[in-house]
Amino acid sequence: MNAPLECIIRKCEIHLERVLSSIRTSCGTTYLHTGDLDYGGVKIFQYIKKRIFPNLQPYLMDTQTHEQYKAYSEPIETSKLEKLQRTTEPLLQPLIDKICAEKQVIEQESFLF
């Protein structure tokens, strides 16, 4: 059995997804997402695209941004590199390929510099 706090958090997540989905259908807006330039960032993008905003577009999640902030990059963990190599996402594939080739990831907080 889940702890009470976990149940509350999950119910809030479900409610938030429903609210965001209803906004999607009523506004006719383009939704952009930025995140870390790493395995986690790609997976979060895919989750939002699949569950909430099917027409989600990446923002600052491309090879140009990776190159621009390369000075702030860190080596990718081997386990995450292996997972990323098995990941496909057409909208992010050039970025995924670059990360796999260079074995360097960048946190979105670097964009502040």
TAVENSUL-V390248 format. One line per field, one symbol per residue. ss: DSSP state (@ for helix, = for strand, . for the rest). phi: phi as a letter, one per 30 degrees, with the letter a starting at -180 (. if undefined). psi: psi as a letter, one per 30 degrees, with the letter a starting at -180 (. if undefined). A space follows every 10 residues. Layout:
# TAVENSUL-V390248
ss->???
phi->???
psi->???
This chain:
# TAVENSUL-V390248
ss->...@@@@@@@ @@@@@@@@@@ @@@@@@@... .==...=.@@ @@@@@@@@@@ @.....==.. ..@@@@@@.@ @@.==..@@@ @@@@@..... ..@@@@@@@@ @@.===.@@@ @@.
phi->.ddedddddd ddddddeddd dddedccicd ccbcadcaed ddddeddddd cbbecebdbh bbdddeddce dcdbdddedd dddddccbae dceededddd dchbbbdddd ddc
psi->kkleeeeeee eeeeeeeeee eeeefffhlk kkklakiaee eeeeeeeeee fejfgkkkkh ileeeeeege fgllkkkeee eeeefgkkje fgeeeeeeee efhklkkfff ff.
